[in-house]
């Protein structure tokens, strides 16, 4: 599906790829994009789901990452930890322990409906790790990234 949209007076076009959405664009020479969780919106994310999304900008650049919407299952009331559904963000491209997830933790396990504060990567690559359990499904999340 081709999507055209205007952001602050700048027209851009992009392709939406299913089953998850990645929109890419170029604003004033800076690469930017949008990543949404599987099923983001009214239908909500799927149960018992796990995926690692890779985001990459130009070599030698970093990126600002900003969640613009965030609605996941609440943390466990017994220990206040995100054990049911969560998002984590890792940076770099090192995988010292061989589990397929990069080891530079940029955003620890995060859940609830509080939008995380924006943060900056340390390299041109990040991984967004999204995991859900079998019970409660919520709206999901939307992440905007900009090359800096």
SVG drawing of the C-alpha trace seen along z (x, -y; Angstrom):
<svg xmlns="http://www.w3.org/2000/svg" viewBox="-10 -24 41 42">
<polyline fill="none" stroke="black" stroke-width="0.4" points="0.0,0.0 1.4,-3.4 0.8,-6.1 1.2,-9.8 1.2,-12.2 2.2,-15.8 4.3,-16.6 4.8,-20.3 4.3,-21.3 6.7,-18.7 5.2,-16.1 6.5,-12.5 5.5,-9.2 6.3,-5.7 5.3,-2.1 3.5,-0.3 4.7,3.3 2.5,5.7 2.3,7.5 4.0,4.6 4.4,1.0 7.7,-0.7 7.5,-4.1 10.7,-5.7 11.2,-9.3 13.9,-11.9 13.5,-15.4 16.1,-18.0 18.7,-15.3 18.0,-13.4 16.6,-9.9 13.5,-9.3 10.9,-6.6 8.0,-5.2 7.7,-1.7 4.5,-0.4 3.9,2.8 2.1,5.7 -1.7,5.0 -1.2,1.4 -4.4,-0.5 -8.0,0.7 -7.4,4.4 -4.4,4.5 -1.3,6.6 -1.4,10.4 -1.2,12.7 1.9,14.8 4.0,12.9 7.7,12.0 9.6,10.1 12.9,8.1 12.7,5.2 16.0,3.9 16.3,0.2 19.3,-1.2 20.3,-4.7 23.4,-5.9 26.8,-4.6 28.5,-7.0 25.2,-8.5 23.0,-8.0 19.3,-8.4 16.8,-9.9 14.0,-7.5 10.7,-8.8 7.6,-6.8 4.6,-8.8 2.0,-6.3 2.5,-3.5 -0.2,-1.2 0.9,2.2 -0.3,4.5 0.5,3.3 3.5,4.6 3.1,7.5 1.5,6.1 3.6,8.4 7.0,7.1 6.3,4.1 8.3,5.7 7.3,5.9 7.0,9.7 3.8,10.0 4.1,7.7 7.1,5.4 9.3,3.4 13.1,3.2 15.6,1.3 19.1,2.5 21.8,0.7 24.9,1.5 25.5,4.7 27.4,6.8 25.9,10.0 28.3,11.2 26.0,13.9 24.8,15.4 21.0,14.9 20.4,12.8 19.8,9.6 22.4,6.9 23.9,6.2 23.9,2.4 20.6,1.7 19.1,-1.7 15.6,-1.2 15.0,1.5 11.9,3.7 9.0,1.1 5.3,1.7 2.1,-0.1 0.7,-3.1 3.3,-5.7 5.1,-6.9 8.9,-6.5 11.1,-9.6 12.9,-10.1 16.5,-8.8 19.4,-8.7 21.2,-5.7 25.0,-5.3 25.4,-3.9 23.5,-3.7 21.7,-0.5 19.1,0.4 16.8,3.4 13.3,3.0 12.4,6.2 8.6,6.7 7.2,9.6 3.6,10.4 2.0,13.1 -1.2,15.0 -3.6,12.9 -4.3,9.2 -3.8,7.4 -3.7,3.6 -3.3,1.0 0.5,1.3 3.1,-1.3 4.3,-3.7 8.0,-4.8 9.4,-7.6 13.2,-7.7 15.3,-10.4 18.9,-10.2 21.1,-12.8"/>
</svg>
